[in-house]
Amino acid sequence: MLPDPLSSTFAALADPTRRAILARLALGETSVMELAKPFDMSLPAISKHLKVLEHAGLIARGREAQWRPCRIAPDSFRKVDFWLGNFRRFWDESFNRLDGLLEEMKAEEAAKAPPRSTSKVRVKKEKQRGRTRG
């Protein structure tokens, strides 16, 4: 049984080397040789990572004579973003409810607090400025 496309995408994103490759490709199209430079691994190992990314639909590879450019393929990212969108809405709504609850609690605290005496505040400010003898 073949895994669904979303599972392949998340499996590909699970590896830090592949995420680093995608981060580099987010800057623009580049060759396999350029992608391999920052990594302490063989070119065949990089090629295996690229095959996983390509199979997941995260990158596309071309062929222009001897140059093999790689680039981001946005379709799989859109599918992940769409899937995550449901969770994003859930968390946004949860945080909005929490904000509302905190505002209500602040208003209740302010209503319960005894009124502040203006003379105490004035004396405190004057002490801070060094105007009183106390």
Disulfide bonds with the S-S distance in Angstrom:
none
